[in-house]
Amino acid sequence: SSSSSKSDAGANVTARNNDESADHPSSSNAEAQIDYWISRKDYENAFLSALHSQVSSVVVSTCRKCESIDVFRQSPLPLSQKVLLSLFHTLSSDLAVDSVLKFTWIKNIVFSLNKDDQSIALHLPRVVENVRQCLLQNADMFQNPSHPAHDEYKVCLLVINSFRG
């Protein structure tokens, strides 16, 4: 059944490119897995499942299901540095959608990233710069004080710029 797995892989690419999670055959399975991990308060596996789905709306939905305050106030943090970095990168795409939620998570992730962690040290500067560029590319939209995410945008940019050093 290797042809079946090849067609599944093709479906993953199509779904990721179109970001149509409803049409993705394994999206509901991913959501069920994520809900299971969340019910067990296993945020690491919940976000790993979301990230592995390669569908950004599944990642955002997982963020919505896991209140950031529940995740980031825990000690030790229930997310590995690798998962944090992947989330950071993924959430920076399509900032016009779910902006406030994404900025809240991005800000909390930056506060939780450890520059000295060897598991992410090689990729960290590039990912931080990529996220910063995504924010700057959307500046016109979020600089408008009447935009609902205006304040969160400014805080995120400030936090990321200070993190860069």
N, C-alpha and C positions, 0 to 999 in steps of 0.2 A: 504494500500500500504506500510505496514511496511516491507514486504519482499523486496520491491524495495529499501527502504532506507538502509536495511542491505546489499544488493548487492552493493549499491553505496559506503557504508563504506568499503566494501572489495576492491572495485576498488581504493579507496583512499589509502589504505594500500599498494596494489600492485604497484600503480604508485609511491608512496613515496619510496618504497623499490627499485624499478627499475629506478626511476627518469626518466621515459619516459613520459614527460608531453604531448607529441604529441598524445600518446595513451590514455591519461586520458580524460574521457568523459566530465568532468567539467573544464578541464584546459582552454579551449577557453573561457568559461563563466567567469572564474576567471580573465583571461587576459582582457576581455571586461570590467569587473567591475573595475579592476585596472586602465585601460585607462580612464574610466569615472572619477574616483577619481583624477587621475593626471591632467586631463583637468580642473578640478575645483580647482587645487592646494591643494587638501585635501590629504596630504602625509600620515597622520596618518591612514586614512581608506584605502589608496592604499596599504600601507605596511601590515596592518592588513589582508586585502584580500590575499595578497601574502603569508604571514606567515600561514594563515589558509588553504591555498591550500596544504601545507605540501610537496611541490615539490620545491626543492632547485633551480632548473633552473628558476622557476617562480619568486622566490625572487631575484635572480641575474638579471633577465630581468627587474624587477621593479627598481632595483638600476641603471641599465643602462639607463632606461627611465627618471629617476629623477636624474639630475646632482647633485652630492654630494654638489657642491658649492651652488646650489639653495636651498638645504634643510638646510645645516648647517650654512649658513650665516644669516638665518632668526632669528629675535628676536621678540617674544619668539620662541624657537625651535618648529617646527611643529610636532615633534614626542615625544610621551610620553616616560618616562624612561622604562616602561615595553616593549614597542615596540623596543626601542634601544637595550635593553638587549637581546631580542629574535633575533633581526637581527644580533647582535654581535655573538651570538652562532651559528646561522644558516650559516653565511658567513664563519665561520672557517672550515666548512667541505669541503673536496675535493679542497684543496688549489692549486692543480696543474692546475685547470681549472679557467680561468678568474682571475688569481692571482693579476694583477695590480689593477683591479677594486675592488676586495675583500679587498686588503690591504688598498686602499684609503678609503673605507667605514669603515673598522675596525678602522683605525687611527682616523677618524673623530668621530666615535661613542665613542671611549675611551675618547676623549676630551670633549664629551658631557654628559658622564655618571656622575651622582651625587651620590657620596658615601653615602650622608646623606638622600637620598630619601628612605622613609620607604617602598615604594611599591616594591623596588628591593633589599633592604639591606640584606635580608636573603639569597638571591640567588647569589648576586653579587660576593662574593669571589670565590665561586665554579665555576661560569661561567668564570670568568676572568682566573682562573687557568686552566680550560679546554681548553680555547682558546690558552693560552700560551703553553700548552702541544701540541696542534695541530701544532702550529708554530714550536716548537722544533722538533717534529717528522718529519717535512719536511725540516729541516735545511740543509741537504746535497744538496737538489735540489736548494735552494735559496742562499746558501753561495757562489755558483759559480758566480763570478763577471760578467760573460757574460750572466747570466739569466736576461731576461727583467724585472723581478720583484725583482731583488737583492736589490736595494736601498730601495724600498718600504718595503720589508721584514725586513731589518735592522731597519728602522724607527719604524715599527709596534712593533717589539720585544722590542725596547728601550722604546717606549711609554707604552706598557703593563707592562714592568718590573718597570717603574717608578710609574705607577698607583697603582701597588700592594703595594708600599710603602716601 
